[in-house]
């Protein structure tokens, strides 16, 4: 089977092919399928297409289109055109593709046709020069119809520039004179190589390089996606770790706060561990177990306690009376280093017992203050018929004052409940209770030190002014009508029963402390009391160095109207501040 190189039609024999060429393609003219150039022979047309139109399609399709070029009949060019067509595959392909020293063997397939664009890029300059020279030779003014009237241009050797009469002679010339240039170079010699700009891989084919780089880009994009996913996961993990750490920290802070709160509850008696009764029984049982108390004594004290709680009156087992009178006698006969001394009205000393040890000082100081008021006729109207109440009864009285509307803020802080607890009370609760009983009093707050080394000399001066109205001309010992003063500081409270002015003009307070047991206080009742026995009562300026002190001083009796006014004023509790 034979295939027409012009139109591609297939015939069975050579005579049929000649007939086909004569009938179909006789007198036809060669025309460029891309730019419509005409008037050149087939060999020149092939060279024109190869150099001028290499970017418009693949090389194989270009040759396919060359084979289908329309040929117009021309009497004087028929033989030459057919001859050029037959020489394309042998002369042009061999001379332009195989014989050029810069074309790799890998660029040519088995049939000798070009399939790599490198040929065009490397020979573009020379080819275009050749085309321009050919076009210059063609003067359009001399064209008749569509055929040049110029003489057929002889082929020129692409290596040395020699001109031959026909293509066959040129092919022989190239094969004999330029055989060294026609040798097929080795695979690694003068082959165009392409380096990958990303990894340095060497590629011999540009499309392969492009595909390889695309894979790099896809891998990079995928890697960036993986990095973003990993970054997102890392951020999520960091966020989870931070949340877990914050949760643990909050849990630890909450646990510490709860522990501190429970500690404060135990310290101030708000831990629901029972009140006066429960603690009294528990401590007496401990004494029995340690052999310090006989079981019969335990049952006797238990019975007395139950009776005292039932009637609400203190059993008096912690009370020491007559101390103010004993102090008056002592200062009259001794204390040569004291210039003057002022004493309050008679006061009974109450100390803590098994039931209130560690938290009952406020209640015991109230009992001392109340014992002095009960001995003063000026307070019979508001305290008529009262006795010294026991601690649970005092708690009940304060709760009743809260119910009347006194000090709602203080009541809220103590959950409106004192009975059955070991809750501490301070100056505000004592003021509330006295005011509810129509006893006129006020609170003075010494909220910061007024002397060197954290001392409070202004406190001593205030107490001196409270007890003494006229210092000059008064006797050495003055038993005033003034009740004792409730003195509160952080963690403890005491009762001021007098003040000394020494010969060096320094001041010294006389203080009853609920923490001092009865056996020590009873030493003051002896006729031969010594100055050393007063050591537990005397407090000089240098002995009181707490940051803040509050006092509750009694001033008289309130009328019913004044009581109502003070109840309204206690909605927002205020105190006199010094300084």
TAUR-V595715 format. One record per helix or strand of 2 or more residues. SS is the DSSP state (helix for helix, strand for strand). FROM is the first residue (numbers start at 1). LEN is the number of residues. If there is no record, write none. Layout:
BEGIN
<<SS | FROM | LEN> <SS | FROM | LEN>>
END
This chain:
BEGIN
<<strand | 2 | 2> <strand | 10 | 2> <helix | 14 | 12> <helix | 42 | 11> <helix | 54 | 3> <helix | 59 | 9> <helix | 78 | 21> <helix | 105 | 3> <helix | 118 | 20> <helix | 140 | 3> <helix | 167 | 11> <helix | 179 | 4> <strand | 194 | 2> <strand | 202 | 2> <helix | 206 | 62> <helix | 276 | 14> <helix | 295 | 17> <strand | 319 | 2> <helix | 323 | 11> <strand | 338 | 6> <strand | 349 | 2> <helix | 361 | 14> <helix | 377 | 7> <helix | 391 | 14> <helix | 408 | 6> <helix | 427 | 10> <strand | 439 | 8> <helix | 452 | 3> <helix | 457 | 11> <strand | 477 | 3> <strand | 485 | 5> <strand | 492 | 11> <strand | 507 | 6> <helix | 518 | 8> <helix | 531 | 6> <strand | 538 | 3> <helix | 541 | 3> <strand | 549 | 9> <helix | 560 | 10> <strand | 576 | 2>>
END
